[in-house]
Amino acid sequence: MTDHAPAAAGPNPLPVPRPPVERWLTPVRQFLHVESASGVVLLACTVLALVLANSPAAGAFAAFWHTHVEFAVGGFHISGELGHLVINDGLMVVFFFVVGLEIKREVVYGELREPRKALLPVVAAVGGMVAPACVYLALQWGQPGQRGWAVPMATDIAFVVGILALFGRRVPLGLKVVMLSLAIVDDLGAVLVIAFVFTGSLAWGWLGAAAAGLALIYAMNRVGVRSVGVYTLAGIATWLAVYKSGVHPTVAGVLLGFLTPTQVWVGADALLGALDASRARLDNHTPHTPRWHGDLDQLRFVAREASSPLHRLEAALHPWVAFAIMPVFALANAGVPLDPAALGDPVAVAVALGLVIGKPLGILLACAVAVRLGLTKLPDGVDWPLFAGGACLGGIGFTMALFVNGLAFPGAEYATAEAAGKVGTLLGSLVSSVLGAAVLLVVIWRRRG
């Protein structure tokens, strides 16, 4: 083995000074980068919501989320309740925007880019959406609760990724990638259901305004507008138009995510060249002069544009979604009185069985047929028993299931069914978590033995 030549001598760059606050922020950042951390926070908020909803403070807790909220500018106004308007119709738009970013990233760069690799999670997702709906309808056909057929369809990314992360390297990377891609396709299916099933009468004028807003954002992308502030204003205006049109506003979030550019303006060579040129010029400039600040502005530009807008937005928003928006959503929506009689409610039973039985059954059957026909194959290192464990984890519906449950059973007219749907979602997700983790533990233990 030959020795490597020593690196050319040169001045060592001075370390970048770190503000004192970094000593406290560093552990926080490390926590935020732990994959299972968001699932832990989400679970904690769910437990807290359940405790408060079953405590003497239950009345005040429920009344807080029913607080009337109104926004008015001149003759334009929107009003509603805190939990519904601000959380479900407002903050959750950011959640769906990140979902749109994730879907586009997977289609452009990830597992969904190559048709043969994409087929397995797509087939799994389709089977995992159809089968739970069929199980639910088989139990609720002709009943008032029939309208909740879409509740057990989607998989919750945060909990699935969190549980898989607890197994570390004992679970092959291929299974994690398939389950993540499956959950992303699931979310897309849920968005389509929201758009086409839970959309009431349309206000065509506002729908045209929303289409104009999306067209404007697309045009700005094409001509090279890169200001986040401009896109934020255009995005808010588009959300308002979608909200007023009758289409659920979370659809706007996904569409805006799809429109986010994936290309970088400054490549690696251009970035390094700009850094070298700027360093040479900065050596000859005095700090705080116009030319010094001009070079700093150029450095900021090339550093920012060396990363795609999609990557920057996903990296910036993901911690807020995982550790703020989703936990607040859980606080606002997971609180339900735990009456033992509610466990036997037909809607609760249908939702729970759709998640626990329908999800893994649909995923496994659809993938078995696709593999048998030679259309796709299981990832390297993943066999059917291990895949079955992942399929059981697919029954964790939680966030999306609770969201769809609120749309399927709106208002006081369906209050009992909505509460039962929440109970079924929580029960089905809990059983799916335990069942999936148990199957994976048994498979891993047998492999080691």
Secondary structure, DSSP 8 states (H G I E B T S, - for coil): -------------------TTHHHHHHHHHHHT-TTHHHHHHHHHHHHHHHHHTSTTHHHHHHHHT-EEEEEETTEEEEEEIIIIIIIIIIHHHHHHHHHHHHHHHHHTSTTSSHHHHHHHHHHHHHHHHHHHHHHHHHHTTSGGGGGTTTT----HHHHHHHHHHTGGGS-HHHHHHHHHHHHHHHHHHHHHHHHTS--S--HHHHHHHHHHHHHHHHHHHHT---HHHHHHHHHHHHHHHHHHTS-THHHHHHHHHHS----SS-HHHHHHHHHHHHHHHHTS-TTSHHHHHHHHHHHHHHHHTS-HHHHHHHHHHHHIIIIIHHHHHHHHS-----GGGGG-HHHHHHHHIIIIIHHHHHHHHHHHHHHTTS----TT--HHHHHHHHHHTT--HHHHHHHHHHHS-TGGGHHHHHHHHHHHHHHHHHHHHHHHHHHHHHHHHHH-
